Amino acid sequence: MMKISICQIIICFTFCIGVSNKANAQFTYANNEATTNNQIVAPVLRISNELRVANTFIPTDPSIGTLDNTGYGINIHKTSGIGFAFNGVHQMVFKPNGNTGIGTEAPQGKLHVSTGTFGDAIVRLEADTDNNNESDNPLIQLRQDGGQVGINIGFSEENFGGNIFGIGTRYTNQESWHTFTINTSNGNVGIGTKNAGTWKLAVKGKIRAEEIKVETGWADYVFKDDYDLPTLEEVEKYINEKGHLINIPSAEEVEANGIELGEMNKLLLEKIEELVLYTLEQEKNLIELKAINKKQEERLNNIEALLKQK
């Protein structure tokens, strides 16, 4: 049995009369409802209020009208839900448990999108199609614990900045919009900051890693013959005047600008290699001094021997 609750009902092309050689619908009216046990077939069915599918549907024939998943149309079933069929396949279904399927008749979640064994499953959210209002943005909000905890994913000019994709967090009803951002114009990534500047990765906070590889130049030029190694006197004079080593930034510069890891490692190696050269030079001087001392010791021994003979 099918019930149609109406304020006003118009079945175009026919009403209460069967179409395509079908029997008359023969409605029974009571309490502002039109009821029939017969099949209704019409090119257009217009309902001003509500369509109810009774639980007394015949299980072997659960569909409304002639529209079923063997062709094109809409199926409404008391236990299977609502399905939109196209070319013999349900392209969209709404299940009684609230699950919605697009491309699948058996959705496993509140929204399940599938292309089956062929094609890409693409979900698209779009806003500001005329590029006229940058404050209209596509944004996904995930919430739990009564809305106190969650994630905001997408675009928000007000919170992330213009044309910035971001992931923001929500905890105890407090929003944070600088957790993770990507500048779509240059691909620069910010973690803990919404402004990555000119850096490919800008992090505000501490980083822990098992290994970091930095590709940069190295300081082996120190060992080349044409390297201008400053003398220790020059190094001492520079330290007294500047308060830091040659080619090494001052504490004030580091505090203001930070350091570039690759460049600083190169400069530190430069100083280590200079120390090696100083040490090697000092080793040569020590060997020469030892040779001189040995000769002087031999001379003294000879002199002492001569004095004893007298």
C-alpha positions as CSV (number, residue, x, y, z in Angstrom):
1,M,0.0,0.0,0.0
2,M,1.3,3.5,-0.8
3,K,0.1,6.7,1.1
4,I,0.5,10.2,-0.2
5,S,0.1,12.9,2.4
6,I,-1.0,16.0,0.6
7,C,-1.9,19.7,0.9
8,Q,-2.3,19.7,-2.8
9,I,-1.5,16.8,-5.3
10,I,-1.4,17.0,-9.0
11,I,-0.5,14.0,-11.2
12,C,0.3,15.5,-14.6
13,F,-1.1,13.8,-17.6
14,T,-3.4,11.7,-15.5
15,F,-4.8,11.6,-12.1
16,C,-6.8,8.7,-10.7
17,I,-6.7,7.2,-14.2
18,G,-4.1,4.6,-15.2
19,V,-1.6,5.4,-17.9
20,S,-0.2,3.1,-20.5
21,N,-3.1,0.7,-20.3
22,K,-2.8,0.5,-16.5
23,A,-5.8,0.1,-14.2
24,N,-7.3,3.1,-12.5
25,A,-5.4,4.2,-9.4
26,Q,-8.6,4.3,-7.3
27,F,-7.6,6.5,-4.4
28,T,-9.2,6.4,-1.0
29,Y,-9.2,9.8,0.9
30,A,-9.1,10.1,4.7
31,N,-7.4,12.6,7.1
32,N,-6.0,14.6,4.2
33,E,-4.3,11.5,2.8
34,A,-4.8,9.7,-0.6
35,T,-4.3,6.0,-0.4
36,T,-4.2,3.3,-3.1
37,N,-3.1,-0.3,-3.5
38,N,-2.7,0.1,-7.2
39,Q,0.3,1.0,-9.3
40,I,0.6,4.7,-10.2
41,V,2.2,5.3,-13.6
42,A,2.6,8.9,-14.9
43,P,5.3,10.9,-16.7
44,V,5.3,13.5,-13.8
45,L,4.2,13.2,-10.2
46,R,4.0,16.5,-8.3
47,I,3.6,16.4,-4.5
48,S,3.3,19.6,-2.5
49,N,4.1,18.2,0.9
50,E,5.2,14.6,1.7
51,L,5.5,11.2,0.1
52,R,5.2,8.3,2.5
53,V,6.2,4.7,1.7
54,A,4.2,2.3,3.9
55,N,5.8,-0.7,5.7
56,T,3.2,-2.9,4.0
57,F,5.1,-2.8,0.7
58,I,5.1,-6.2,-1.0
59,P,8.7,-7.4,-0.6
60,T,8.8,-8.9,-4.1
61,D,7.9,-5.6,-5.7
62,P,9.4,-2.8,-3.5
63,S,9.8,-0.1,-6.1
64,I,7.5,2.9,-6.8
65,G,6.1,3.0,-10.3
66,T,8.1,1.3,-13.1
67,L,11.4,2.9,-12.1
68,D,13.9,0.2,-10.9
69,N,17.6,-0.5,-11.2
70,T,17.1,-2.5,-14.4
71,G,16.9,0.9,-16.2
72,Y,16.6,4.5,-15.2
73,G,14.8,6.0,-12.3
74,I,14.3,6.2,-8.5
75,N,13.7,3.2,-6.2
76,I,12.3,3.6,-2.7
77,H,12.3,0.5,-0.5
78,K,11.2,0.1,3.1
79,T,14.5,-1.7,4.1
80,S,16.9,-0.9,1.3
81,G,16.5,2.9,1.2
82,I,16.4,5.2,-1.8
83,G,18.4,4.5,-5.0
84,F,18.9,6.5,-8.1
85,A,19.4,4.2,-11.1
86,F,21.1,5.0,-14.4
87,N,21.6,2.5,-17.1
88,G,20.9,-0.4,-14.8
89,V,23.2,0.7,-12.0
90,H,22.5,2.6,-8.8
91,Q,24.7,5.6,-9.1
92,M,23.6,7.0,-5.7
93,V,21.9,5.3,-2.7
94,F,20.6,6.5,0.7
95,K,20.5,3.7,3.2
96,P,18.1,3.6,6.1
97,N,21.0,3.7,8.6
98,G,22.0,7.1,7.2
99,N,24.9,5.9,5.0
100,T,25.1,7.5,1.5
101,G,26.8,5.8,-1.4
102,I,27.9,7.4,-4.7
103,G,29.0,4.7,-7.1
104,T,28.3,1.9,-4.7
105,E,25.2,0.2,-3.5
106,A,26.8,-0.8,-0.2
107,P,28.2,2.3,1.5
108,Q,30.4,1.6,4.4
109,G,30.2,5.1,5.9
110,K,28.0,8.2,6.1
111,L,29.5,9.1,2.7
112,H,31.2,6.4,0.6
113,V,32.4,7.4,-2.9
114,S,33.6,4.7,-5.3
115,T,34.4,4.2,-8.9
116,G,34.6,0.4,-8.5
117,T,37.3,-1.2,-10.6
118,F,37.9,1.7,-13.0
119,G,38.4,5.4,-12.9
120,D,39.5,8.0,-10.2
121,A,37.2,8.7,-7.3
122,I,37.3,12.5,-7.1
123,V,35.5,14.6,-4.5
124,R,35.5,18.3,-5.3
125,L,34.5,21.2,-3.1
126,E,34.4,24.6,-4.8
127,A,33.7,28.1,-3.8
128,D,34.0,31.6,-5.3
129,T,33.6,30.3,-8.9
130,D,33.6,33.8,-10.3
131,N,36.8,34.8,-8.4
132,N,34.8,37.7,-6.9
133,N,34.9,37.1,-3.2
134,E,38.0,35.7,-1.6
135,S,36.2,35.3,1.7
136,D,34.1,32.5,0.2
137,N,36.2,29.4,0.7
138,P,35.9,25.5,0.7
139,L,36.5,24.1,4.2
140,I,36.0,20.7,5.8
141,Q,35.4,20.6,9.6
142,L,35.9,17.4,11.5
143,R,34.6,17.4,15.1
144,Q,34.3,15.1,18.1
145,D,33.8,15.3,21.9
146,G,30.7,17.4,21.4
147,G,32.5,19.8,19.1
148,Q,35.3,20.6,21.5
149,V,38.0,18.8,19.6
150,G,38.5,18.8,15.8
151,I,40.4,19.7,12.7
152,N,39.7,22.4,10.0
153,I,41.0,21.5,6.6
154,G,40.8,23.6,3.4
155,F,40.9,27.3,2.6
156,S,40.0,30.2,4.8
157,E,41.2,33.7,3.9
158,E,40.1,35.0,7.3
159,N,42.1,32.4,9.2
160,F,44.9,30.9,6.9
161,G,45.4,33.9,4.6
162,G,44.6,34.4,0.9
163,N,45.1,31.3,-1.3
164,I,46.7,29.4,1.5
165,F,45.7,25.8,2.1
166,G,45.8,24.9,5.8
167,I,45.1,22.4,8.5
168,G,44.0,24.0,11.8
169,T,43.3,22.3,15.1
170,R,40.6,22.8,17.7
171,Y,41.0,21.7,21.3
172,T,38.7,22.6,24.2
173,N,36.8,24.9,21.8
174,Q,39.9,26.9,21.0
175,E,40.9,27.2,17.4
176,S,44.5,27.2,16.1
177,W,45.0,28.1,12.4
178,H,48.8,27.9,12.1
179,T,49.3,24.2,12.5
180,F,50.1,23.5,8.9
181,T,49.9,25.7,5.8
182,I,50.8,25.5,2.1
183,N,51.1,28.6,-0.1
184,T,49.5,27.6,-3.4
185,S,51.5,30.2,-5.3
186,N,54.9,28.8,-4.5
187,G,54.4,25.6,-2.6
188,N,56.1,26.9,0.5
189,V,55.1,25.0,3.7
190,G,54.7,26.4,7.2
191,I,54.5,24.3,10.4
192,G,53.5,26.3,13.4
193,T,53.3,29.4,11.3
194,K,51.0,30.8,8.6
195,N,53.8,32.7,6.9
196,A,56.5,30.5,5.4
197,G,58.0,33.6,3.6
198,T,60.6,32.6,0.9
199,W,61.4,29.3,2.7
200,K,60.3,25.9,1.3
201,L,59.8,24.8,4.8
202,A,59.3,27.2,7.8
203,V,58.9,25.7,11.2
204,K,58.2,27.6,14.4
205,G,59.2,25.3,17.2
206,K,61.6,22.5,17.8
207,I,62.3,19.7,15.3
208,R,63.4,16.1,16.2
209,A,64.7,13.8,13.5
210,E,66.8,10.7,13.2
211,E,68.7,12.1,10.3
212,I,68.9,15.3,8.3
213,K,70.7,15.5,5.0
214,V,71.8,19.0,3.9
215,E,73.2,19.4,0.4
216,T,75.6,22.3,0.3
217,G,79.2,23.4,-0.5
218,W,82.1,22.2,1.6
219,A,85.3,23.8,3.0
220,D,88.1,21.7,1.4
221,Y,89.2,25.0,-0.3
222,V,91.2,25.6,2.9
223,F,93.7,22.9,1.8
224,K,94.4,24.5,-1.6
225,D,97.7,26.2,-2.3
226,D,96.1,29.5,-3.1
227,Y,94.0,29.7,0.2
228,D,94.9,32.8,2.1
229,L,95.3,31.4,5.6
230,P,95.3,34.2,8.2
231,T,98.2,34.2,10.6
232,L,97.6,33.6,14.3
233,E,98.5,37.3,14.9
234,E,95.8,38.3,12.4
235,V,93.3,36.0,14.1
236,E,94.1,37.4,17.5
237,K,93.7,41.0,16.3
238,Y,90.3,40.2,14.6
239,I,89.0,38.6,17.8
240,N,90.1,41.5,19.9
241,E,88.4,44.0,17.6
242,K,85.2,42.0,16.6
243,G,84.7,39.6,19.4
244,H,84.3,36.5,17.2
245,L,86.2,34.5,14.6
246,I,86.8,35.5,11.0
247,N,83.9,34.6,8.7
248,I,81.7,33.5,11.7
249,P,78.6,35.6,12.4
250,S,78.4,37.4,15.7
251,A,76.0,36.5,18.5
252,E,73.9,39.5,17.6
253,E,73.6,38.5,14.0
254,V,72.6,34.9,15.0
255,E,70.0,36.2,17.4
256,A,68.5,38.5,14.8
257,N,68.7,36.2,11.7
258,G,69.4,32.7,12.9
259,I,71.8,30.5,11.1
260,E,71.8,28.5,7.9
261,L,72.6,24.9,8.9
262,G,74.5,24.0,5.7
263,E,76.5,27.2,5.5
264,M,77.3,27.2,9.2
265,N,78.6,23.6,9.1
266,K,80.8,24.6,6.2
267,L,82.2,27.6,8.1
268,L,82.8,25.5,11.2
269,L,84.7,22.9,9.1
270,E,86.6,25.8,7.6
271,K,87.8,26.7,11.1
272,I,88.6,23.1,11.9
273,E,90.7,22.8,8.7
274,E,92.5,26.0,9.5
275,L,93.3,24.6,13.0
276,V,94.7,21.5,11.3
277,L,97.0,23.7,9.2
278,Y,98.1,25.7,12.2
279,T,98.8,22.5,14.1
280,L,100.8,21.0,11.2
281,E,102.8,24.2,11.0
282,Q,103.4,24.1,14.7
283,E,104.5,20.4,14.4
284,K,107.1,21.4,11.8
285,N,108.4,24.1,14.1
286,L,108.6,21.7,17.0
287,I,110.6,19.2,14.9
288,E,113.0,22.0,13.9
289,L,113.3,23.1,17.5
290,K,114.0,19.5,18.7
291,A,116.7,19.2,16.0
292,I,118.3,22.5,17.2
293,N,118.0,21.5,20.8
294,K,119.7,18.2,20.0
295,K,122.6,19.9,18.3
296,Q,122.9,22.4,21.2
297,E,122.8,19.5,23.7
298,E,125.6,17.7,21.7
299,R,127.7,20.9,21.7
300,L,127.3,21.2,25.5
301,N,128.2,17.7,26.0
302,N,131.4,18.2,24.0
303,I,132.3,21.3,25.9
304,E,131.8,19.5,29.2
305,A,134.0,16.7,28.1
306,L,136.8,19.1,27.1
307,L,136.6,20.9,30.4
308,K,136.9,17.6,32.3
309,Q,140.1,16.8,30.3
310,K,141.7,19.9,31.6
